[in-house]
Amino acid sequence: MASTAQTAPDFTQELSRVFESQRANQWNVKATSAAERKAKLAKLKDAVEAHADEIVAAVLEDTRKPEGEIRVTEVLNVLGNIQLNIDNLDEWMKPTEVTPSKNPNDKAMIVPEARGVCLILGPWNFPLGLTFGPLAAAVAAGNCCMVKLTDLCPATARIAGKIVREVFDENEVALFEGEVEVAQAMLELPFNHIFFTGSTRVGKIVMAAAAKHLATVTLELGGKSPVIVDEGADIEKIGAHLANAKQFNGGQACISPDYVFVREDQQDRLVEAFKSNVMENLYNEDGSIKKESIAQIVNPANFNRVKGLFDDAVSQGATVAVGGELDESDLTVHPALLTGATPQMKIMQEEIFAPIVPVMTYENLDQAIEYIEERDKPLALYIYSGNQDNVQKILDRTSSGGVTVNGVFSHYLENRLPFGGVNQSGMGSYHGYFGFKAFSHDRAVYMHQDAA
């Protein structure tokens, strides 16, 4: 039975006990066949499906999100990720044969093998989806895992723990509940691999903890993901894309567009297109917002952080071109578009994680490119252009975790592409085969064919 950490001071003993049981069992799990791993994944999928309504209710209790968003991100995406591993695991586990360069009669191969005992730390913005996705990959790769959801989503952690206990023995997968102290104690244990999704600030803490034990890491972080609107792009389409993207989970997504570069002569049209889409989708005829259609900011601390960024921008001369109402009573931020943003504003220096879009104008494409070059590498970059030479120029002169051209989120949604950041926006990648690779070590095996 998987374990749930206690709030009493002895939770560190329980963590150590489960860790040692997994460390002893890791060799049995590593040696499992594709069929055995697929059976575990199928059982996990069945459990998620059986508890789908409980999952939705739990996420609703922890956050105010549109129910349709919850069902897609926390249930359907999880089921799809698990099935993807099931469908492809036989192929992924096959050794890759290599013809020896010096003696072709010998045999050489690259064998993917489990990393061992892994720690998975999940975020609050998609608490189950961004925890069970990595877990499915870790199980597919033959690892043991200890899992911790964020303390900001206790109801979701409870149902996640219930599912894990139904599917796995604790010496293979164990989920722990509790406050941040539990996660801190887990980071003291000598895991073989740590998979963390969250902020860059906490990512540095995780990486420092991993260094003590030389554990490998996958860090799924964030950053300020820019949008470049090239001359001649479809402004009405872009305005709708931006509005929809920022409405999704209330802008609280690591790949959410964070700021926009647009030519000055296109800015007014972009404002109107954004406003039109927001008004149509999020507001009633009396002008009131449909609060059930947009997620609230996760907690008062984050609401106050967002309000501070917004107020600072306005105080330094930004114009509230669309929206801008911040309702502290229920932590709702109305989708907003700010024109006149400048690099000195705090909102242009920190990841926003809210449905607010600062806009800066440019005269030539090099200005936008140079601005991005001079800053931390973002998780995502969005380019709207019908000029392939300009698209290539931007790709050649910038770096980011991923890129979508003439759309948003598509590089994330395509499971045959790796998803991850670079430097400050992350380290390593996952999704599909790349998730299996994240939790695997490529072992070189060389076999001499002559007699010993």
C-alpha positions as CSV (number, residue, x, y, z in Angstrom):
1,M,0.0,0.0,0.0
2,A,1.3,3.4,-0.9
3,S,2.0,5.7,2.0
4,T,0.7,9.1,3.0
5,A,3.0,11.3,5.0
6,Q,1.8,12.4,8.5
7,T,1.9,15.9,9.9
8,A,3.5,14.7,13.1
9,P,7.3,15.2,13.5
10,D,7.9,11.6,12.7
11,F,7.1,12.0,9.0
12,T,10.8,12.1,8.2
13,Q,11.0,8.5,9.6
14,E,8.1,7.5,7.4
15,L,9.8,9.0,4.3
16,S,13.0,7.2,5.1
17,R,11.2,3.9,5.6
18,V,9.4,4.1,2.3
19,F,12.5,5.3,0.5
20,E,14.6,2.4,1.8
21,S,11.8,-0.1,0.8
22,Q,11.8,1.4,-2.8
23,R,15.6,1.3,-2.9
24,A,15.6,-2.4,-2.1
25,N,12.8,-3.1,-4.6
26,Q,14.2,-1.0,-7.5
27,W,16.1,-3.9,-9.0
28,N,12.9,-6.0,-9.2
29,V,11.0,-3.1,-10.8
30,K,13.9,-2.4,-13.2
31,A,13.8,-6.0,-14.5
32,T,10.1,-6.0,-15.3
33,S,9.0,-6.6,-18.9
34,A,7.1,-4.3,-21.2
35,A,4.0,-6.4,-20.6
36,E,4.3,-6.1,-16.8
37,R,4.8,-2.3,-17.0
38,K,1.9,-1.9,-19.4
39,A,-0.3,-3.8,-17.1
40,K,0.5,-1.4,-14.3
41,L,-0.2,1.6,-16.6
42,A,-3.5,0.1,-17.6
43,K,-4.5,-0.3,-14.0
44,L,-3.5,3.3,-13.4
45,K,-5.6,4.4,-16.3
46,D,-8.6,2.5,-15.1
47,A,-8.3,4.0,-11.7
48,V,-8.1,7.6,-13.0
49,E,-11.1,6.9,-15.2
50,A,-13.1,5.4,-12.3
51,H,-12.3,8.4,-10.1
52,A,-12.8,11.1,-12.8
53,D,-15.7,12.8,-11.1
54,E,-13.8,12.8,-7.7
55,I,-10.8,14.3,-9.4
56,V,-12.9,17.1,-10.9
57,A,-14.6,17.8,-7.6
58,A,-11.3,17.9,-5.8
59,V,-9.7,20.3,-8.2
60,L,-12.8,22.5,-8.0
61,E,-12.5,22.5,-4.2
62,D,-8.8,23.5,-4.4
63,T,-9.2,26.0,-7.2
64,R,-12.1,27.8,-9.1
65,K,-11.5,26.6,-12.6
66,P,-14.1,26.0,-15.4
67,E,-15.2,22.4,-15.1
68,G,-14.5,21.7,-18.8
69,E,-10.9,22.8,-18.3
70,I,-10.5,20.5,-15.3
71,R,-11.9,17.5,-17.2
72,V,-9.5,18.1,-20.1
73,T,-6.3,18.9,-18.2
74,E,-6.7,16.7,-15.2
75,V,-8.5,13.7,-16.6
76,L,-8.5,13.4,-20.4
77,N,-4.9,14.5,-20.8
78,V,-3.8,12.1,-18.1
79,L,-5.6,9.2,-19.7
80,G,-4.1,10.1,-23.1
81,N,-0.6,10.3,-21.7
82,I,-0.9,6.9,-20.0
83,Q,-2.3,5.3,-23.2
84,L,0.5,6.8,-25.2
85,N,3.0,5.0,-23.0
86,I,1.1,1.8,-23.2
87,D,0.9,1.9,-27.0
88,N,4.6,2.6,-27.6
89,L,6.4,0.9,-24.7
90,D,7.4,-2.2,-26.6
91,E,9.2,-0.1,-29.2
92,W,10.7,2.3,-26.7
93,M,12.2,-0.5,-24.6
94,K,14.0,-2.1,-27.5
95,P,17.8,-1.8,-27.5
96,T,19.3,0.2,-30.3
97,E,21.8,-1.9,-32.1
98,V,25.1,-0.3,-33.1
99,T,27.6,-1.8,-35.6
100,P,31.1,-1.7,-33.9
101,S,33.5,0.4,-35.9
102,K,36.6,-1.7,-35.2
103,N,35.2,-5.2,-35.2
104,P,31.9,-5.6,-37.1
105,N,31.6,-9.2,-35.8
106,D,31.2,-8.0,-32.3
107,K,27.8,-6.7,-30.9
108,A,27.1,-3.3,-29.5
109,M,23.8,-1.8,-28.3
110,I,22.3,1.1,-26.4
111,V,19.9,-0.2,-23.7
112,P,17.5,2.1,-22.0
113,E,17.4,1.2,-18.3
114,A,15.5,2.7,-15.3
115,R,17.2,5.4,-13.3
116,G,16.2,3.8,-10.0
117,V,14.3,5.6,-7.3
118,C,12.8,8.9,-8.5
119,L,11.1,11.9,-6.8
120,I,8.3,13.7,-8.6
121,L,7.2,17.1,-7.3
122,G,4.1,18.6,-8.9
123,P,2.8,22.1,-9.3
124,W,-0.4,23.8,-8.3
125,N,-1.6,25.1,-11.7
126,F,-2.4,21.7,-13.1
127,P,-2.0,19.6,-9.9
128,L,-2.9,16.1,-11.1
129,G,-2.1,16.4,-14.8
130,L,1.4,17.6,-14.4
131,T,2.1,15.0,-11.7
132,F,0.5,11.9,-13.1
133,G,2.0,12.6,-16.6
134,P,5.5,12.3,-15.4
135,L,4.5,9.4,-13.1
136,A,3.3,7.4,-16.2
137,A,6.6,8.0,-17.9
138,A,8.5,6.9,-14.8
139,V,6.5,3.7,-14.5
140,A,7.0,3.0,-18.2
141,A,10.7,3.3,-17.8
142,G,10.7,0.9,-14.9
143,N,11.4,3.2,-11.9
144,C,10.2,3.4,-8.3
145,C,8.8,6.7,-7.4
146,M,7.9,8.9,-4.4
147,V,5.4,11.6,-5.3
148,K,4.4,14.9,-3.7
149,L,1.7,17.2,-4.9
150,T,1.7,20.8,-3.9
151,D,0.4,21.7,-0.5
152,L,-1.8,24.4,-2.2
153,C,-4.1,21.6,-3.5
154,P,-4.8,19.3,-0.5
155,A,-8.1,17.9,-1.9
156,T,-6.4,16.9,-5.2
157,A,-3.6,15.3,-3.2
158,R,-6.0,13.2,-1.3
159,I,-7.7,11.7,-4.4
160,A,-4.3,11.3,-6.1
161,G,-3.1,9.4,-3.0
162,K,-6.3,7.2,-3.1
163,I,-5.6,6.3,-6.7
164,V,-1.9,5.6,-6.1
165,R,-2.8,3.3,-3.2
166,E,-5.3,1.4,-5.3
167,V,-2.8,0.8,-8.1
168,F,0.7,0.4,-6.5
169,D,2.5,-1.1,-3.6
170,E,4.3,1.5,-1.6
171,N,7.7,-0.1,-2.4
172,E,7.1,0.9,-6.0
173,V,5.1,4.1,-5.9
174,A,4.1,6.2,-2.8
175,L,2.4,9.5,-2.7
176,F,2.8,11.8,0.3
177,E,0.6,14.6,1.4
178,G,1.4,17.5,3.7
179,E,3.0,20.9,3.8
180,V,6.2,22.3,2.2
181,E,8.2,20.7,5.0
182,V,7.4,17.3,3.6
183,A,8.8,18.2,0.2
184,Q,11.9,19.7,1.9
185,A,12.5,16.5,3.8
186,M,12.1,14.5,0.6
187,L,14.8,16.6,-1.1
188,E,17.3,15.4,1.6
189,L,17.0,11.8,0.4
190,P,19.5,10.4,-2.1
191,F,17.2,9.9,-5.1
192,N,18.6,8.8,-8.4
193,H,16.4,11.3,-10.3
194,I,14.2,14.3,-9.4
195,F,11.5,15.6,-11.7
196,F,10.2,19.0,-10.6
197,T,7.6,21.3,-12.2
198,G,7.3,24.8,-10.8
199,S,9.0,28.2,-10.5
200,T,12.5,29.0,-11.5
201,R,13.2,30.1,-7.9
202,V,12.2,26.7,-6.4
203,G,13.9,25.0,-9.3
204,K,17.2,26.3,-8.1
205,I,16.5,24.9,-4.6
206,V,15.7,21.5,-6.2
207,M,18.8,21.5,-8.3
208,A,21.0,22.4,-5.3
209,A,19.5,19.5,-3.3
210,A,20.0,17.1,-6.2
211,A,23.7,18.2,-6.4
212,K,24.3,16.9,-2.9
213,H,23.7,13.4,-4.1
214,L,24.6,13.9,-7.8
215,A,21.0,13.1,-8.8
216,T,20.0,13.8,-12.3
217,V,17.1,16.3,-12.7
218,T,14.3,17.3,-15.0
219,L,13.3,20.8,-14.2
220,E,10.1,22.1,-15.9
221,L,10.1,25.8,-15.1
222,G,8.7,28.9,-16.7
223,G,9.7,32.4,-17.6
224,K,8.5,35.2,-19.8
225,S,7.3,33.7,-23.1
226,P,7.2,36.4,-25.8
227,V,5.0,36.9,-28.8
228,I,6.4,38.5,-31.9
229,V,3.7,39.9,-34.3
230,D,5.4,40.4,-37.7
231,E,4.2,43.0,-40.3
232,G,1.3,41.7,-42.3
233,A,0.2,39.0,-39.8
234,D,-3.5,38.4,-39.3
235,I,-4.2,40.7,-36.3
236,E,-7.8,39.7,-35.7
237,K,-6.7,36.0,-35.4
238,I,-3.8,36.9,-33.2
239,G,-6.1,38.9,-30.9
240,A,-8.4,36.0,-30.5
241,H,-5.5,33.6,-29.9
242,L,-4.1,35.8,-27.2
243,A,-7.4,36.3,-25.4
244,N,-8.2,32.6,-25.4
245,A,-4.7,31.7,-24.3
246,K,-4.8,34.1,-21.4
247,Q,-8.3,33.0,-20.4
248,F,-7.1,29.4,-20.1
249,N,-6.6,28.6,-16.4
250,G,-6.7,32.4,-15.8
251,G,-3.3,32.8,-17.5
252,Q,-1.7,30.5,-14.9
253,A,0.2,28.2,-17.3
254,C,3.9,28.1,-17.8
255,I,3.5,28.3,-21.6
256,S,1.1,31.2,-21.5
257,P,2.1,34.2,-23.7
258,D,3.6,36.7,-21.3
259,Y,4.2,39.8,-23.4
260,V,3.7,40.9,-27.0
261,F,5.8,42.8,-29.6
262,V,3.7,44.5,-32.3
263,R,4.3,47.2,-34.8
264,E,2.9,50.6,-33.7
265,D,0.5,50.8,-36.7
266,Q,-1.0,47.4,-35.8
267,Q,-1.4,48.0,-32.1
268,D,-4.9,49.5,-32.2
269,R,-6.3,46.6,-34.2
270,L,-4.7,44.1,-31.8
271,V,-6.4,45.9,-28.9
272,E,-9.8,45.7,-30.6
273,A,-9.4,42.1,-31.5
274,F,-8.4,41.1,-28.0
275,K,-11.2,43.1,-26.5
276,S,-13.8,41.7,-28.9
277,N,-12.9,38.1,-28.1
278,V,-12.9,38.7,-24.3
279,M,-16.2,40.5,-24.3
280,E,-17.9,37.8,-26.4
281,N,-16.6,34.9,-24.4
282,L,-16.3,36.1,-20.8
283,Y,-18.9,38.8,-20.2
284,N,-22.7,38.9,-19.8
285,E,-24.9,41.4,-21.5
286,D,-25.0,43.5,-18.4
287,G,-21.2,43.8,-18.5
288,S,-20.6,41.4,-15.6
289,I,-17.9,38.8,-16.0
290,K,-18.8,35.1,-16.2
291,K,-16.7,34.0,-13.2
292,E,-17.4,30.4,-13.8
293,S,-15.6,30.7,-17.2
294,I,-12.2,31.8,-15.9
295,A,-10.0,30.5,-13.1
296,Q,-9.4,32.6,-10.1
297,I,-5.8,33.4,-9.0
298,V,-4.7,30.5,-6.9
299,N,-4.4,32.3,-3.5
300,P,-4.3,35.8,-1.9
301,A,-0.5,36.0,-2.0
302,N,-0.3,35.4,-5.7
303,F,-3.3,37.8,-6.3
304,N,-1.4,40.5,-4.4
305,R,1.8,39.8,-6.4
306,V,-0.1,40.2,-9.6
307,K,-1.8,43.4,-8.4
308,G,1.6,44.8,-7.5
309,L,2.9,44.1,-11.0
310,F,-0.2,45.7,-12.5
311,D,-0.2,48.8,-10.3
312,D,3.5,49.3,-10.9
313,A,3.0,49.2,-14.7
314,V,0.2,51.8,-14.5
315,S,2.1,54.0,-12.2
316,Q,5.0,54.0,-14.7
317,G,2.8,55.0,-17.6
318,A,1.2,51.9,-19.0
319,T,-2.3,52.3,-20.4
320,V,-5.1,49.9,-19.5
321,A,-6.4,49.4,-23.0
322,V,-8.7,46.4,-22.2
323,G,-10.1,45.2,-18.9
324,G,-8.0,45.7,-15.8
325,E,-10.5,45.1,-13.0
326,L,-8.9,43.1,-10.1
327,D,-11.5,41.7,-7.7
328,E,-9.7,40.9,-4.5
329,S,-12.9,39.5,-2.9
330,D,-12.8,36.3,-5.0
331,L,-9.3,36.6,-6.5
332,T,-10.5,37.3,-10.0
333,V,-8.4,39.2,-12.5
334,H,-10.3,40.3,-15.5
335,P,-8.4,39.7,-18.7
336,A,-6.4,42.9,-19.4
337,L,-4.2,44.3,-22.1
338,L,-1.7,47.0,-21.3
339,T,-0.1,49.2,-23.9
340,G,2.9,51.4,-23.4
341,A,4.8,48.7,-21.5
342,T,8.5,49.4,-21.0
343,P,11.4,47.2,-19.9
344,Q,11.8,49.1,-16.5
345,M,8.3,48.0,-15.4
346,K,8.2,45.0,-13.0
347,I,5.6,43.4,-15.1
348,M,8.2,43.1,-17.9
349,Q,10.7,41.6,-15.5
350,E,8.7,38.8,-13.8
351,E,6.6,36.0,-15.1
352,I,3.0,37.3,-14.7
353,F,0.9,34.1,-14.3
354,A,-2.4,35.9,-14.7
355,P,-4.6,37.0,-17.7
356,I,-2.7,40.3,-18.3
357,V,-0.9,41.0,-21.5
358,P,1.7,43.9,-21.7
359,V,2.3,45.2,-25.2
360,M,5.5,46.8,-26.5
361,T,5.8,48.3,-30.0
362,Y,8.8,48.0,-32.4
363,E,9.9,49.7,-35.6
364,N,12.0,46.9,-37.1
365,L,12.2,43.2,-36.3
366,D,15.8,43.4,-35.0
367,Q,14.6,45.5,-32.0
368,A,12.3,42.7,-30.9
369,I,14.9,40.0,-31.5
370,E,17.6,41.9,-29.6
371,Y,15.3,42.4,-26.6
372,I,14.7,38.7,-26.4
373,E,18.4,37.9,-26.9
374,E,19.4,40.0,-24.0
375,R,17.2,38.2,-21.5
376,D,16.7,34.8,-20.0
377,K,15.8,32.1,-22.5
378,P,12.0,31.6,-22.3
379,L,10.0,28.4,-22.1
380,A,8.0,29.2,-25.2
381,L,8.3,31.6,-28.1
382,Y,5.3,32.5,-30.3
383,I,5.9,34.0,-33.8
384,Y,3.1,35.3,-36.0
385,S,4.4,35.8,-39.5
386,G,3.7,35.0,-43.1
387,N,7.3,35.7,-44.0
388,Q,9.4,32.5,-43.8
389,D,12.7,34.4,-44.0
390,N,11.7,36.5,-40.9
391,V,10.5,33.3,-39.1
392,Q,13.9,31.7,-39.8
393,K,15.7,34.8,-38.7
394,I,13.9,34.8,-35.3
395,L,14.6,31.1,-34.9
396,D,18.3,31.5,-35.8
397,R,18.9,34.4,-33.4
398,T,16.9,33.4,-30.3
399,S,16.7,30.4,-28.0
400,S,13.7,29.0,-26.2
401,G,12.3,25.7,-24.9
402,G,9.9,25.4,-27.8
403,V,8.3,27.5,-30.5
404,T,4.9,27.7,-32.1
405,V,4.5,29.7,-35.4
406,N,1.1,31.3,-36.2
407,G,-0.6,29.8,-33.1
408,V,-0.2,29.1,-29.4
409,F,0.5,26.0,-27.3
410,S,0.8,23.7,-30.3
411,H,4.4,22.7,-29.6
412,Y,3.2,21.6,-26.1
413,L,0.2,19.7,-27.4
414,E,2.1,17.6,-29.9
415,N,3.3,14.6,-27.9
416,R,5.9,13.6,-30.5
417,L,7.9,16.7,-29.8
418,P,10.0,17.1,-26.6
419,F,8.6,19.6,-24.1
420,G,10.9,21.5,-21.8
421,G,12.9,24.6,-21.1
422,V,16.5,25.7,-21.5
423,N,18.7,27.2,-18.8
424,Q,16.5,29.5,-16.6
425,S,13.3,28.1,-18.1
426,G,14.2,24.5,-17.4
427,M,16.4,21.5,-17.9
428,G,15.6,18.3,-19.7
429,S,12.3,17.5,-21.5
430,Y,9.5,15.0,-21.5
431,H,6.2,14.1,-23.3
432,G,5.8,10.8,-25.1
433,Y,9.0,9.1,-25.9
434,F,10.9,12.0,-24.4
435,G,9.3,11.3,-21.0
436,F,10.4,7.7,-21.2
437,K,13.9,9.0,-22.0
438,A,13.8,11.5,-19.1
439,F,13.4,8.6,-16.7
440,S,15.9,6.3,-18.4
441,H,19.6,6.0,-18.6
442,D,21.1,5.0,-22.0
443,R,23.4,2.2,-21.1
444,A,26.2,1.3,-23.5
445,V,26.7,-2.5,-23.9
446,Y,29.5,-4.0,-25.9
447,M,29.8,-7.8,-26.5
448,H,33.0,-9.4,-27.9
449,Q,32.1,-12.4,-30.0
450,D,35.5,-14.2,-29.7
451,A,35.8,-16.8,-26.9
452,A,37.1,-15.5,-23.6
